[in-house]
Amino acid sequence: MSAADATPAASRPVAPEVGVLLPRDLPADQVLPYARRADALGFAELWVVEDLGFRGGMAQAAAALAVTERIRVGVGILPVGARNVAFAAMEAASVAELFSGRLHLGIGHGMPDWMRQAGAWPASPLTAFKEYVTALRALLRGEEVTVDGRYVRLDGVRLESPPAVVPPVLAGVRGPRSLAAAGRCADGTVLAEPVGPEYARAARSQIGDVPGHRVVAYDIGAVADDAATARDAARPALAWVGDPGWAPHIDPLPFAAEFRDLRERTPDRAAFAQALPDAWVDALAVVGTPEQARARLAEIGAAGVDAVVLAPTGPDPLAALDSLATVL
């Protein structure tokens, strides 16, 4: 049995589910209160990150699941070069058994610079991804797996106690070839921020028409009674958006050329963020009044996104949860 959403794309509701991201640098004594608060406020999902030098994804997910009652917890993402797939399956199965139906797994290439720092960047990231995801899903289904691939080699490996509800495996990837591979071998896809309708439609097209393939989108979120206040809160989180690796997110935008020109003319990140026109901030984040934010969420959902995961902004992430919850 799979926990993946099996709703065909044609009948998917326009309004996506709304989740929140657990900030990677949240002080340790706030991690569990943050998870509890997200659960109590009614968010559908809580996603944790595994960025090099911060906290481990599975450890955070297990802790968050242990202190909450109903919220789904996603890990976004586990890099394929970081763990042997058999042991990753054991970890995931253990958490999925303990918290049935509430774990989602994001699996991806990982950030190239980080993975090179850790000595774990494969010569062919796409091949490594496909081999890993295929083997991981089979193991989680309780199958005995024998494979002699370029990166994944297993000889009759099987989980002794596979989870009754198999956690969906979502691909945390970008780029046409990787998204196409995600459509062929994963249960869904996690799109890193910023995700507007334009990028969502482009990604869905590259994934292909795959029934039940669940798309989760990360977006910077800032909601306030005054739209200008919300935009001001979002700007610092958008300072990095012009980096080269995020070209797939920018290319579909109608102001892509002007955006790149501004980035080239404004190398200072803080100055760049402040120079972004209001209309661009609105296109790069979920911002504004609760009504404006809900309208934006509906646009993203109509473009093919099943769940939008909002990254809180401002100095107090716990307080930001309450403002983001006004869109629910």
N, C-alpha and C positions, 0 to 999 in steps of 0.2 A: 504494500500500500504506500502511495506517495502523498506527501503533504503539498505537493506543487499544485498551483491553481490550474484547474483543467478547463477554465472558461474560454471558449473560442474567442478570438480577437473580435469577430464581428458582433458578438453579443456582450462584450465587456462593458460595464457601466462607464460613463464618461468620468465621473468623479473618482479619482484614485484613492486608495487607502493612504493614510498619512502616518508616517513614522518620524522618529528623531534619531540623530546621530549622537553617540556618546563621545565628547571631545577627547582626543588622544592624550591631552595634557591636563585633564581634569585631576585635581588633587585627589590622592587615594582615599581620603576620608569623605569625599563627596561622590565617589563612584556608585556605591550602593544606594545612598539617598536619591541620586539622580535616576537610577533604574526604577526605584520604587515610585518616585514621583511621576515618571513617564507612564508607568502602569496605571497609577491612580487617576491620572488625567484623561486616560482613554485613548492614547496613541496606539495604533495597531501594531507597530514594530519598533524595536530599538536595535540599531546597528552599531557594532563596535568595530574598531579599526585595528589593524596590526601593522603599524609603521615602525621601521627600523629604529631601535633605541628607545621605544616607548613600551607598551604593554602587549603581552601575548593575546592573540585573538580568542583562542579556545578557553583560556583561563578567565578572561573577562566575561565571555558568554556564559560559562558555567556559573560564575558568581552572580551575574544578573538574573539568570533563570532561577537560581535558588532563593532569591529574595522577592520574586514577583509571582503573580498568580495566573495571569492570562496572556500578557504581551508576548509576541513572538520576538525572538532575538536572532539577529543575523550577524555573521562574521564576515566582514568585508575589508580586505580579502586575505586569504591564506595563499602566499606565493608557492607555486608548484616546486620551485627549486629548494625550498626551505625544509621540507619534511619528506621522509620516505612515505610513499602512499599507503603502505600496509599499516604503518603506525598512525598515520593521520586518520585512516578509517577506524582504527580502534578508539582513538580519542573522540571522534565525532559520534561513533556508535554509542559510546558510554554516555555522553551528554544527551543524545537523542533518546536513549532508554530511560534515563532518569527524568527527563522532561518531555514526554511524548508529544510530538506534533508541534513543538514550539521552537525548534532550531532550524535555521536556514544557513547554508554554507556558501560563502562566496569564494571562488577559486580563480586565481589569475596568474599572469606573468610576474607580477610584482614590479615595482619601480626599477628600471634598469640600473640607475646609479646605486641604489641601496643594495640590490642583489649582487652587483659587482663588488661593492664594499665587503659583502659577506662571502664572496667567493662562490656564489650560487647562481650566476646568470648563465643559462644554457646557450650553446652555440645556435640552436634552433628553438627559440621560445615557443613558437606555434606548435611544433612537433611535441615538445615536452608537455605543453598544455593539453593537447588532444589525448596523448597517451595517459596522462595523469587522471584527467576527468573521467575518461572511459573506465579505467580500472577502479577508481574510487566509487563510482556509482554502482558498478557491479559488486564490489565488496559490501557496500552498504545494503544491497538487496539480498545479501546472504549467499551469493554465488561463490563457487570455488574458482579462483582466477589463476591462470597460467599465461604469462605473456613474456615475450623476449623482444622488447622494443629497444629503441635507441636510448631512452632514458628510464623507462619503467621495466623492471624485470622481476617477475613473481613466479614462483614454482609451487602451484597447488595451495595458494593461500586462501583461507576462508575464515570468516568471523564465526566464533563459536556461539555468539549470542547477538545476532544482528537485530537492529531495532524493529519493533513492530510497525512503527510509522517511519518510513524512510525520509530523512531530511532532504529537501530539494537542494540540488547543487547548482548554483548560479555562477555564471562566468563573469569575472570582473576584468573586462578587456575593453580595448578601443581599437579602432581601425577596421577597415572593411574585411580583411582576411580573417582577423580574429573574431569579429562579430559573426561572420558567416560560419566559422567553426563552432561558435557558441550555439548557433541555431541547430547545428547537427548533433552536438554531443552533450549539451547541458540542459537543465530544466528551466533555466532562465538566465537573465543577464543583469548585472549591476552596472549602471552607468555613473561614472564619477561626475561631480559637479564641474561646470554649470550645465544643467539640462533644461533647455527651453523646448517648445514644440518643434522648432526646426531641427534641432539635433535629435530629438526623440524620433521624429519621422524618418530621418536619414538612417538612424541606427536600426529601427524596425525594418526598413527596407533591406539593409545589409544582413540582418539576422535571417530574414526570409519569413514566409507565411507558415509558421510552425504552431499548430494548435497547442494551447496550454503553456506556451513559453512565456514565463513571467518576467516582466521588465520592471526593475526597481531603479529609481533615479535619485541620486543625491542632489540637493540644492541648498545654497545658502538661504536661510530663512530669517526674516526680521519683520515683526508685526507690531504695530502701534496704532493708537487712535489717530495720530497724525502721520501721513505718508512720508513727509520729509524727515521726520524723526527716524522712521524705519529705514529709509535709504541711507541716512547718516550712519546707522548702526551696521548696515550691510557693507558699506564701502571698504573698510579695512580688510574684510575677508575676500574681497575681489581683487586685491592688489597683485596677486600672482597669476591671474587668468591669462595674461598675455604670453606666458612661457611657451616655448615651441611645442612641447608635448601635448598641448591642449588645442592644437590646430583643428582636429575633427569637431570640437565643440564650437569653434568660431566660424569655420568655413561656411556653414549653412546660413549664418545670420545676414540680414540685408545690409548691415553696416560693417561687414567684415573688413573691407579695405580701409575704411576710416578708422576702425578699431586698431588695426595693425599700424597705421600711420601714427596714431596717438601714442601707441606703446613704444615705437621706435624713437619718437621725439621726446618721450618722458621716461628715461631709464630709471628714475627714482620711483620705487613701488608706491610709496605713500602719496607722492604727488600725482602719479598716474591714477590711483584710486579716486583721489579728490577731483581729478579732471574729467572723470566719466560723466557724460550727460545723464540726467535723470532717466531718460528713456532707455538708455543702455543698461543702467542699473536694474530697471524694471524687467529688462529682457534677460538679464544674467542671474537673477535671483527670484525668490518668492518674497516679495516685499510689499509694504503698504498697510492700509487698514485691513481689518479682518475680511471685509467684503472684497477688497481688491485682491488679497491673497487667495481667497477661495476661488475667485474668478480665474486667477492664474493657475491654480491647481487644476481646475476644470479644463483649461486649455492644454495643459501638459497631459492630463489623462486622455483627452480626446485624440492626442497625437500618438497614443499607444503605450502609455506608461500605466502600470498597474498599482504601483505604490511610489509615493514621493517621500523621501527621507530628508527632513529638514535639519541642517546644521545650525545650531544656535549661534548668535552673535552677541557681542558685548562682554563686559567684565564678569558677569555673574550668570553662568550657564543655567543654574537652577532657576533663577528668576526668569530667564528667557523661556524656559519650558512653559511657564504659565501664560506668557504672551503668545507663544506659538499655539497653545491649546485653544486659543479663541477662534481658530479656523475650523475646529472639529464640529 
